Amino acid sequence: MDGKNLNDEIGDAQADDDTTSRTQPKRGHGLRWIAVIALIGIVMWGTFDQWKPLFDGLEMGGGASAKTETKTPAKKSGSGKGVPVLVEAVGETRDSVLVEAIGTARAKLSVTLFPAAAGEIVAFPVESGQQVKKNDVIMRLDARDAQLQVRVAETRVKEAENALQRAQRLKDNNVRSRANVEDAEVIMERAKLELGQAREALSDRTVRAPFDGIVGIPEVENGDRVTTSTEIITIDDRSTLLVEFEVAERNLSRLKLDMPVKARTPSFRDRDIEGHINKIDSRVDPVSRTVRVRAAFENKDDSLRPGMSFFVHLDLPGDMLPSVPELALQWEDGESFIWRITDGKAERITVTTRRRLNNKVLIEGDVNPGDVVVVEGVQRLRPGRLVEISQVGE
């Protein structure tokens, strides 16, 4: 390489170094301006709410402006005062239990008559449906033999009386001993017993009404021969009808004598039959876990009959308890609770459920009628969180 070319290359290299040294300061200066502009943008974005009135006063178009206007309301909505909820006031309902059961009615007093002796019917003075009084004659049997036995027994009594009188006179005259008098007394007593038996046998030939009531259809007629196992007729005192039914053991403490009872029967579908509890059994069935209850229904107009089916309604009243909608009751870890609104804040109240009644739940706990509880919007609630009542439930 000659000397001229070498000098030219050295000169070109120096020229390049001069160009580079002049360019470097200008490039670093531009980067600093970019950083300053970015910093200003970050500051303005963080204090956008303070600058918003200035932008609102400017009439600007373009896509960027439109995006800013759509984002601003969404940001404001997210910073609301409280959780929107739907609430309802706590009510108060009596914890009543309605017992419904089906039973069969029977008469207050009811009997089927059988003769006490065998024989032929000679009189049957009653008819079906007839009202009879206590001791009225229902039926008579042929009693000729029984009457004769009574007369024979009466004669023996007279003979025993005469013998006793003679023995007493002889004793008084020291002719007979005291033992003879005692023997006569025994014979006298036996004769009286025989007379009583004869009279009872005669009485058994007549069947009488044991109480006031109404006779049914006779099973026998005049002239029939009957035995002690022959059914004659029925008598019912249906002035009051009795119906027995079962009540669950858990409701036993609510049962009281003379509690009102209502019933209906297929014969009178639109009529409520008024009654009351007449008897409560002394024990609980260990198998069914129920107690037997008897209700009495007055039958003053004699329109009801024994054997009718009765659909019984028994209202067992309980205590007055707070009631809340089913939606207000929440569960967590086996524990039930509600959200109560106090001073605009959510408060979690632990409660115990007693019973569901239609769309309400009867509860026990630190809740009073009139308290405001959350029905909808419970998912975002926390103790002490502010709420915003959107609507009050009915």
C-alpha positions, 0 to 999 in steps of 0.5 A: 500500500502506498503512502497516499492511500494510507493517509486517505484511510486515516482521514476517513476514519477521523471523519467518521469519529467526528460524525459519531461524536456529533450524533451521540449527544442528539440521540440521548437528548431525544430519549430524555424528552420521551421519558419526560412526556411519559412521566407527565402522562402517568401523573395526569392519568393518576389525577384524572378526576381532577382534570376531568372538568377541563376535558369535559369543557373541551369539545373534542372528537375522536375515538380516544375521547369516546373511550374515556367517556365510556370508562368513566361511569363504569369506574364510578359505579364500582365505587358505590356506597353499599351492597344493593339488597332487597329487605323485608320486615320480620313478622310475628306468627303463632306457632300453631299445629293443625292435626287432621285425622279420620275417625269413626263416630260412635254413640255416647252410650250404645248396647246390643241386647240379649235375653238373660233366659231362653224362651218364647217371645210373647210381647215386643212393644217397641219399633225401630227408631222409637225413643225409649226411657230407662227401664221401659219394656223392650221384650217379654218371654213366656214366664208361666213356669217362672211365676209358678216357681215364685209362688212355690218359693213364697210358700216355703218362706211362709212355712219356714216362718211358722216353723221358726215361730213355733220353735221360739215359743217352745224355747220360751216355755223351756220345751225346746232348746236354743239349737232348735230355734237356730235350725229354724232360722237357717231354714227360714233364711234358705227359703228367702234365698230361694224366693229371691232366685225365683223372682230373679228368674221371673225378672229375666223373662223381661228385657228392659232398656238400660238407659234412655236412647233410640232402638234400632231394627229388631232382629227377632219378632213376636213368637220367636224362640230365643236363647241367651246368645240371640241378638234382640235389638240395639239401643243408642244414646246418640245425643252426643257422638264420640270420635277417637283419633291419634295425635303425635307424641310431640304434640302431647304437651299442647293437648288440653281437655275441652279444646275445640275440635271441628269435623266434617262428614261426607253426609254433610260436606259443607257443614262444620260440626263443632265439638271438644276434646272429651278424653286424653289417653293415659299412655303413649303407644310405644310402637306408633308414638301417638296418643289416643284422643276422644272428641265429643260432638253434640247431636242436638238435631239428631242428624248424625249417626253412629258409624259415620266417618268424621274428618277431624281438624284440631288446631293446637295453638303455640307461642308467638314467634318471629317469622321471616321469608324462606329466602332470608334464612341462610345455612353455613356449617350446619348453623342457620342465620339471617342478615339483619340491617342495623344502622345501614350495616349488615349484621349476622344473627344466629337463629334456630328454626322451629317450623316452616309455615307456607313460605315463612319460617318460624325462628328463635333467636335475637330477633324481634318483630319489625327488624329488617332482614335481607331477602336477596343480595346476601352473597356479598354481605359481610358483618359490618358491611354497608348496604344500599336498600334497593327495594323493600319486600312485601 
